Amino acid sequence: MTSLGGTETVDWNLAVATATRLARPGPDVGREEARAIVAELRGHAESSHEHVTGFTGLSPAEQQGADAPVLVVDRPGWVRANVAGFRELLSPLLTKVEQRRGATPGGAVLGAVGGKVTGVEVGMLLSFLSSRVLGQFETFAPAGSGLPAGEGGGRLLLVAPNIVHVERELDVEPHDFRMWVCLHEETHRTQFSAVPWLRDHLEGEIQTFLGETEVDPSTLLERLREAVQSFAGSRQQGGEAPEPAAGSLTDLVQTPAQREVLARLTAVMSLLEGHADYVMDGVGPQVVPSVAEIREKFQRRRASGASRLDQVMRRVLGLDAKLRQYKEGERFVRTVVDEVGMEGFNRVWTSPNTLPTKAEIDAPADWIARVHRRAE
């Protein structure tokens, strides 16, 4: 990775090194078993494609992510892939910050130090997340990041040690659980490959959100300091995991315009995650014999959380909101499909105007009335 004269707001190389050093070791797996697991995950990812497209009625558009590769990675591999994506996505904002700081006396020196500090902080957060993500369709994978990506920029990541860890923790049938995870992640790959405008729409919304962010380095530093202080103060409390005073990190950077964009992004992410949950459970009984047991145990695991530190970190990082997205989004999809069928639901993919609003995620009948009445 190149640097900008040592004054980058985030030292990405240090972030990768920190996360890799701090990442927990994966479960104990022998070399031959590991090879078998990797091969099985790749096979499940390939076979799940036909199941997902058949169930959803979505088919990949030509040259729009159908070639997105499947990568079975370890925890450091997940970190490297995500750092590349974050760096690509945040580049316009960070460039503005660096330009503003460069015009300030002593800004280059402060930037070099600040970039190291931020790199360590980002690395610590990525280390925490790297042991929790089972799979991910990385939408904004850049070219030349050291890992292959499709022409549309996407790639499907399956984090093998985390999948093995959770299947052992839940005490479920490993082959069924691996297929179940692949069905969820393959649904995301199908969403982006079948809906050509979706990636650009999401990127545009994110860039609009970032464009509204204050570029004054001192302001950003103060907001980050508030988040860190909130997290540190929460850790010092005893008993139940407390509510961080500053909320999640996303709460610290919201202007009124950002709140509007964030509401739209929340609705889209709820749709995508809920759709994936709906599909993997809909397809599941055909190809995953123990799907009911897996779903029950997995939901119980989601609801219970883990240690107090996990609960605080989930709150600060906004991961609790993501868990709500699965539930609310799945309810939206199920309600719409029950009412108008899968073909009627698929009108959601027509254009950005047919995506549900945040309010419609909670009131699916309103989306049905708006989209189907307009189409008649």
C-alpha positions in Angstrom: 0.0 0.0 0.0 1.3 3.4 -0.9 1.3 6.4 1.5 0.9 10.1 1.1 4.2 11.3 2.4 3.6 9.7 5.7 0.7 12.0 6.6 -2.3 9.7 6.0 -5.1 10.1 8.4 -5.0 6.3 8.9 -1.8 4.3 8.7 -3.5 1.3 6.9 -0.3 -0.9 7.0 -0.2 -0.4 10.8 -3.9 -1.2 11.0 -3.4 -4.5 9.2 -0.3 -5.3 11.3 -2.1 -4.5 14.6 -5.2 -6.5 13.7 -3.2 -9.5 12.6 -1.1 -9.4 15.7 -4.1 -9.2 18.0 -6.4 -11.5 16.2 -7.4 -14.5 18.3 -6.1 -17.9 17.1 -8.7 -20.0 15.4 -10.0 -23.4 16.5 -7.7 -26.3 16.6 -7.9 -27.9 13.1 -5.3 -30.2 11.5 -3.9 -29.5 8.1 -5.8 -32.2 6.2 -9.1 -31.3 8.0 -8.5 -27.6 7.1 -8.0 -28.5 3.5 -11.2 -30.5 3.5 -13.2 -27.6 5.2 -11.9 -25.1 2.6 -12.9 -27.4 -0.3 -16.3 -28.1 1.2 -17.0 -24.4 1.7 -16.1 -23.6 -1.9 -18.3 -26.5 -3.1 -21.2 -25.3 -1.0 -20.8 -21.7 -2.3 -21.0 -23.0 -5.8 -24.0 -25.3 -5.3 -25.9 -22.7 -3.3 -26.0 -20.4 -6.3 -28.5 -22.6 -8.1 -30.6 -23.0 -5.0 -30.7 -19.2 -4.4 -31.5 -18.2 -8.0 -34.2 -20.9 -8.2 -35.9 -19.8 -5.0 -35.7 -16.0 -5.6 -36.2 -15.8 -9.3 -33.2 -13.5 -9.6 -30.7 -14.2 -12.3 -27.3 -12.6 -12.6 -27.0 -9.8 -15.2 -24.2 -10.1 -17.7 -20.9 -8.7 -16.5 -22.4 -7.6 -13.2 -20.8 -9.6 -10.5 -21.6 -13.0 -11.8 -17.8 -13.5 -11.9 -17.3 -12.4 -8.3 -14.9 -15.0 -6.8 -15.4 -17.0 -3.7 -12.5 -16.7 -1.3 -12.2 -18.9 1.8 -10.0 -16.9 4.2 -8.6 -16.9 7.7 -8.9 -14.0 10.1 -5.9 -12.1 8.9 -7.1 -12.6 5.3 -10.5 -11.1 6.3 -8.7 -8.1 7.8 -6.6 -7.5 4.7 -9.6 -7.7 2.4 -11.6 -5.2 4.5 -8.8 -2.8 5.0 -8.5 -2.6 1.2 -12.2 -2.0 0.9 -12.3 0.6 3.7 -9.4 2.5 2.2 -11.0 2.6 -1.2 -14.4 3.8 0.1 -13.0 6.3 2.6 -10.4 7.7 0.2 -12.3 10.9 -0.9 -13.0 11.9 2.8 -9.5 11.1 4.0 -8.0 13.0 1.1 -10.0 16.1 2.1 -8.8 15.7 5.7 -5.2 15.4 4.7 -5.4 18.4 2.4 -6.9 20.5 5.2 -4.2 19.4 7.6 -1.4 20.0 5.1 -2.3 23.7 5.0 -2.0 23.9 8.8 1.4 24.7 10.3 2.9 21.5 11.8 0.1 19.6 10.2 2.4 17.0 8.5 4.1 16.1 11.8 0.8 15.8 13.6 -0.6 13.9 10.7 2.2 11.3 10.8 1.6 10.8 14.6 -2.2 10.8 14.3 -2.1 8.3 11.4 -0.2 5.9 13.6 -2.6 6.3 16.5 -5.6 5.9 14.3 -4.0 2.9 12.5 -3.6 1.1 15.9 -7.3 2.0 16.8 -8.6 0.7 13.5 -6.5 -2.4 13.8 -7.9 -3.1 17.3 -11.5 -2.8 16.0 -10.8 -5.0 13.1 -9.2 -7.6 15.3 -12.4 -7.7 17.4 -14.5 -8.1 14.4 -12.3 -10.6 12.6 -13.3 -13.4 15.0 -17.0 -12.8 14.6 -17.8 -12.5 10.9 -18.8 -15.8 9.3 -19.0 -14.6 5.7 -19.3 -11.4 3.7 -20.0 -10.2 0.2 -17.5 -7.5 -0.1 -19.2 -5.0 -2.4 -16.4 -2.4 -2.8 -13.4 -4.6 -3.3 -10.8 -2.5 -5.2 -8.5 -3.8 -8.0 -4.9 -4.4 -7.1 -5.6 -5.1 -3.4 -3.7 -8.4 -3.4 -6.9 -10.5 -3.5 -9.0 -11.3 -6.6 -12.2 -9.5 -7.3 -14.8 -9.7 -10.0 -15.3 -7.2 -12.8 -18.0 -5.6 -10.8 -15.6 -5.2 -7.9 -17.2 -7.8 -5.6 -16.0 -10.9 -3.9 -17.5 -13.4 -1.5 -15.5 -14.0 1.7 -16.1 -17.1 3.9 -14.1 -17.0 7.1 -13.3 -20.7 7.7 -12.1 -20.5 11.4 -15.1 -18.6 12.5 -17.5 -20.9 10.8 -15.8 -23.9 12.4 -15.8 -22.1 15.8 -19.5 -21.4 15.7 -20.6 -24.8 14.5 -18.7 -26.4 17.4 -20.0 -23.9 19.9 -23.6 -24.6 18.8 -23.0 -28.3 18.5 -24.7 -28.6 15.1 -24.1 -30.8 12.1 -21.0 -29.2 10.5 -21.9 -29.9 6.8 -25.4 -28.5 7.3 -24.2 -25.4 9.1 -21.6 -24.7 6.4 -24.2 -24.9 3.6 -26.6 -22.7 5.7 -24.0 -20.0 6.0 -23.2 -20.3 2.2 -26.8 -19.9 1.3 -26.9 -16.5 3.2 -23.8 -15.2 1.7 -24.6 -16.4 -1.8 -27.9 -14.5 -1.6 -25.9 -11.3 -1.2 -23.8 -12.2 -4.2 -27.0 -12.8 -6.2 -28.5 -9.5 -5.1 -25.6 -7.5 -6.4 -25.1 -9.6 -9.6 -28.8 -9.5 -10.5 -29.4 -5.8 -9.8 -26.8 -3.9 -11.8 -27.6 -0.5 -10.3 -27.4 -1.6 -6.6 -23.7 -1.3 -6.0 -23.4 2.2 -7.5 -26.5 3.3 -5.6 -25.0 2.2 -2.3 -21.7 3.8 -3.0 -23.4 7.0 -4.0 -25.3 7.1 -0.7 -22.2 6.4 1.3 -20.2 9.1 -0.5 -23.0 11.5 0.1 -22.9 10.6 3.8 -19.1 11.1 4.0 -19.3 14.3 2.0 -21.4 15.8 4.8 -18.8 14.9 7.3 -16.7 17.6 8.9 -13.2 17.6 7.4 -11.6 19.7 10.2 -9.1 17.2 11.6 -9.5 18.6 15.2 -13.3 18.0 15.0 -12.9 14.4 13.8 -10.3 13.8 16.5 -12.5 15.2 19.2 -15.4 13.0 18.1 -13.2 9.9 18.1 -11.9 10.9 21.5 -15.5 11.1 22.8 -16.2 7.6 21.4 -13.1 6.2 23.1 -13.9 7.9 26.4 -17.4 6.6 26.2 -16.2 3.0 25.6 -13.5 3.3 28.3 -16.1 4.6 30.8 -18.5 1.8 30.0 -15.8 -0.8 30.6 -15.2 0.6 34.1 -18.9 0.0 35.1 -19.9 -3.2 36.8 -23.0 -5.4 36.3 -24.9 -5.3 33.1 -23.4 -3.9 30.0 -24.3 -0.1 30.1 -25.4 2.1 27.3 -22.4 4.1 26.1 -23.1 7.8 26.7 -22.1 8.8 23.1 -24.0 6.0 21.5 -22.4 4.3 18.5 -19.6 5.7 16.4 -22.0 6.5 13.6 -24.0 8.7 16.1 -20.9 10.9 16.5 -20.7 12.1 12.9 -24.4 12.8 12.0 -25.6 16.1 10.6 -29.3 16.5 9.7 -28.4 15.6 6.1 -26.4 12.6 7.2 -29.4 11.4 9.2 -31.5 11.3 6.1 -28.9 9.4 4.2 -28.3 7.0 7.1 -32.1 6.3 7.3 -32.0 5.3 3.6 -28.9 3.2 4.1 -30.4 1.5 7.1 -33.5 0.6 5.1 -31.4 -0.9 2.2 -29.2 -2.9 4.6 -32.3 -4.2 6.4 -33.7 -5.3 3.1 -30.5 -7.0 2.0 -29.9 -8.8 5.3 -33.5 -9.7 5.8 -33.8 -11.1 2.3 -30.7 -13.2 2.8 -32.1 -14.6 6.1 -35.5 -15.3 4.4 -33.8 -17.1 1.5 -31.5 -19.3 3.5 -34.4 -20.4 5.7 -36.7 -20.9 2.7 -34.1 -22.9 0.8 -32.9 -24.6 3.9 -35.4 -27.4 4.4 -34.5 -28.7 0.9 -30.8 -28.9 1.3 -30.1 -28.5 5.0 -31.8 -31.3 6.9 -31.2 -29.8 10.4 -32.1 -26.2 9.4 -34.7 -25.8 12.2 -32.2 -26.8 14.9 -29.5 -24.5 13.4 -31.8 -21.5 13.2 -33.1 -22.0 16.8 -29.6 -22.3 18.3 -28.2 -19.5 16.1 -31.0 -17.1 17.0 -30.5 -17.9 20.7 -26.8 -17.2 20.3 -27.5 -13.8 18.6 -30.0 -12.8 21.3 -27.8 -13.8 24.3 -24.7 -11.9 23.1 -21.5 -12.9 24.9 -19.3 -11.2 27.4 -20.0 -7.8 28.8 -17.1 -6.5 26.6 -18.7 -8.0 23.6 -22.0 -6.3 24.4 -20.4 -2.9 24.9 -18.3 -3.2 21.7 -21.4 -4.2 19.7 -23.2 -1.1 21.0 -20.3 1.3 20.3 -19.7 -0.1 16.8 -23.4 -0.1 16.0 -23.6 -3.9 15.7 -26.8 -4.1 17.7 -28.4 -2.1 15.0 -27.2 -4.7 12.4 -28.8 -7.5 14.5 -32.1 -5.6 14.4 -31.7 -5.3 10.6 -31.8 -9.0 10.2 -35.0 -9.3 12.2 -36.9 -6.3 10.8 -35.7 -7.0 7.3 -36.7 -10.6 7.4 -40.2 -9.7 8.7 -40.6 -7.2 5.8 -39.6 -9.7 3.2 -41.8 -12.4 4.6 -44.8 -10.2 4.9 -44.5 -8.9 1.3 -43.9 -12.3 -0.2 -46.9 -13.7 1.7 -49.1 -10.9 0.4 -47.9 -10.5 -3.3 -45.7 -13.5 -3.9 -42.0 -13.6 -4.8 -42.6 -12.0 -8.2 -44.4 -9.1 -6.5 -41.7 -8.8 -3.9 -39.0 -8.6 -6.7 -40.4 -5.3 -7.8 -38.2 -4.0 -4.9 -35.2 -4.4 -7.3 -36.7 -2.3 -10.1 -34.9 1.0 -9.2 -33.8 3.1 -6.2 -37.3 4.5 -6.1 -38.8 1.0 -5.4 -36.5 0.3 -2.4 -38.4 0.5 0.9 -38.0 3.5 3.2 -37.1 3.0 6.8 -40.7 3.5 7.7 -41.8 1.0 5.2 -39.5 -1.7 6.6 -41.6 -1.4 9.7 -44.9 -1.1 7.7 -44.7 -3.5 4.7 -48.3 -2.8 3.7 -47.3 0.8 3.0 -44.6 -0.3 0.6 -47.0 -2.7 -1.1 -49.6 0.1 -1.5 -47.0 2.5 -2.9 -45.1 0.3 -5.3 -48.0 -2.0 -6.5 -50.5 0.8 -6.8 -48.1 2.9 -8.9 -47.3 -0.1 -11.1 -51.0 -0.8 -11.8 
